[in-house]
Amino acid sequence: MNQFYTAESVTEGHPDKLCDIIADSVLDACLDHDMFSHVACEVMATKGNIIVAGEITSSYEPHIPSIVRSVLQKVGYDPARYAVQCFIHKQSPDIAAGVDCSLELRRGRTNGNPLLEMGAGDQGVMVGYACNETPQMLPLPVVLARRLTNRLTMVRKSGDVAGLRPDGKAQVTVEYGEDGNPLRLDTVVLSAQHSPEKPMDELFWQLTDSVLEPALLPLLPDKSTKILINPAGQFVLGGPEADTGLTGRKLMVDSYGVFAPHGGGAFSGKDPTKVDRSGAYMARYIAKNLVAAKLCERCQITLAYAIGVAEPVMVEVDTFGTGAVCADDCLAEAVRFVFGLTPGEIIAQLDLLTPRYAQTAAYGHFGKPEFPWERTDQAKILRAAVI
């Protein structure tokens, strides 16, 4: 029996994504001046107001109002229409102690390895996923939904489609055949904020020609595909003027949609000592390398950490029955052998102290080749460890 899978994405002008970009821009500013900054930044955006709160311990004090206004302008909102309020204090000394001095260090179990001295900044579960369905090693609906919102932003900023405004969403449903491969596009939903003067029929045809057709290749709509553009009708009022935005509210948009569970911890605004972020990036890195090594067709990596402890308390591999060489528990042992999984090792291997986080905040944290966690440089080593 055929199955249907759906994924969604939002533009950088969506109020939740606006908050994520601001939070990660604050993080980047701190890391740019002090790579050992500890940052947990939360943002709320509502009509006429941006509120930034959280914990920052750094030798550099970022000028947050300037960062906020710069992001607003880049995304496409008028900074003059927003008041900025900041509520920032330092990280809890109890949490800092657990990060700076791991349980292994306190018990003399580091064996002189400095990468075991840093403990996890919190407890939690992180999930990584990869499949051989697309070049990005992501499910096709996820890739197509992100292409749509990315393209929508591109044509707005270039002026190719006049009258667009920053807010927008996309959703793609793909029908899969009995063999588990994508068969056809079932439904495409695109909602684009626009000026009140923009005629709806003109908007429909321009978005079809300039956004849908380029973004949906190679799986073009057929005669049965349902295309819904601004199905609610007029979409003039958008962004924080229409909906309150918060950091970390687009967890599934940031990751893998319905194709993998989520540990629950958001990414944006957190420095890499927070395993919510760094552990999720490492889990994706591992999953992608397992698929690239042809050890499986798709897999899910699950890591779990305890606050103040360097080593993960759980490493699990699930290949959904597609494992080609050995059982999932064998692959989990190979993962522990090949990859360093302490926060210190993850940060070093994935170069997570480099300020690049604002680039991750919109259009998904996974699938962009410029990020270190998208490399497949461990595939041969993994295969050699198993075979």
Secondary structure, DSSP 8 states (H G I E B T S, - for coil): --EEEEEEEE-TTSHHHHHHHHHHHHHHHHHHH-TT-EEEEEEEEETTEEEEEEEEE-SS---HHHHHHHHHHHHT--GGG-EEEEEEE---HHHHHHHHS-HHHHTT-STT-GGGS--BSS-EEEEEEEESSSTTSS-HHHHHHHHHHHHHHHHHHHTSSTTEEEEEEEEEEEEE-TTSSEEEEEEEEEEEEE-TTS-HHHHHHHHIIIIIHHHHTTS---TT-EEEESTTS---S-GGGTS-EETT--HHHHTTGGGS---S---TTB-TTSHHHHHHHHHHHHHHHHHHTTS-SEEEEEEEE-BT-SS-SEEEEE-TT--SSS-HHHHHHHHHHHS--SHHHHHHHTTTTSS-GGGTSSS-SSS-TTSGGG--TTHHHHHHHH-
